[in-house]
Amino acid sequence: MSISRLIKNWTLPLSMATGAIVYLVFAGTPALAGAASALSPILDAILPLFMFLVLFVTFCKVDFRRLIPVRWHLWAGVFQVLFIVILTALILGFNMQGQSLILAEAMLTCIISPCASAAAVVTQKLGGNLEEMTTYTFISNFITAIFIPICFPMIDKAADISFISAFMSILYEVAVVLLAPMLLAFIVKHCMKRFHRWVVGVKDLSYYLWGCSLVLVTGATVRNIVHADTTAAFLIVIAVLSLLLCIMQFAVGRRIGRYFDSTINAGQALGQKNTAFAIWIAYTYLNPLSSVGPGCYILWQNCINSIELWICRRKGLERSS
């Protein structure tokens, strides 16, 4: 197998491995401490740019006339809300404290967070419907915006959060993360048609851009896990629970999708989460240690994505993105 073929077939695992190894090398080599400090703010600034480009390229391929809700959107949203309510009720009913509360908060952030903005990239590679996935991304962000300011003050009395401020903060993120690249893609599609044809003509451009962003995200995730102020045993418990939750959400989503001939879409909708957002809300409103949960989740969801892409490739069903 050639190097180019290897990179193409295993982009996601290679991206995660590269991010983890590069971080560990810089963190474990005292001579590189200065370079690491200098590069850190640069990489933090580059990541949002990569995500913007991923979504811009993806939205260039969207038929904006088909961005309408469909039946599986309702059921995916219902189950996300159901999971949120059940876990919140368990936290309150058992009056969880200490490590049990941290575990529950870690899982809740992985449930309450919206569908990942880049889920449309994987959905397209797997042969799913790009427009349906994009539409649900907006729906899930509104679900998140409503339930975070309701649930978080109930489970963490110290959470300094009001409904209006949290709702508007999340809507602002939606505008920046989703609407800005969508608006630019719409303008390019209708006013810069030659450039638009070039963008959509580059095979798998959004997928490889996403792979580059995953290198940075994985490095940041490993950094957070390494510097977590807790025991290795507790970190393993969080990692295992986040794996089980990840499998469950993908499985429930795919089960919903089977009834509407949208297995790929619904699985990605419930399973693939905006973990960068989840880490942010954990740090901002809950115990910071709970951010390890979504940090582990991002690794698990991309392992599942890699397996799904491998199966799709074996069947000859993989598409360009």
Secondary structure, 3 states (H helix, E strand, C coil): CCHHHHHHHCHHHHHHHHHHHHHHHHHHCHHHHHHHHHHHHHHHHHHHHHHHHHHHHHHCCCCHHHCCCCHHHHHHHHHHHHHHHHHHHHHHHCCCCHHHHHHHHHHHHHHHCCECCCHHHHHHHCCCCHHHHHHHHHHHHHHHHHHHHHHHHHHCCCCCCCHHHHHHHHHHHHHHHHHHHHHHHHHHHHHCHHHHHHHHHCCCHHHHHHHHHHHHHHHHHHHHHHCCCCCHHHHHHHHHHHHHHHHHHHHHHHHHHHCCCCHHHHHHHHHCECHHHHHHHHHHHCCHHHHHHHHHHHHHHHHHHHHHHHHHHHCCCCCCC
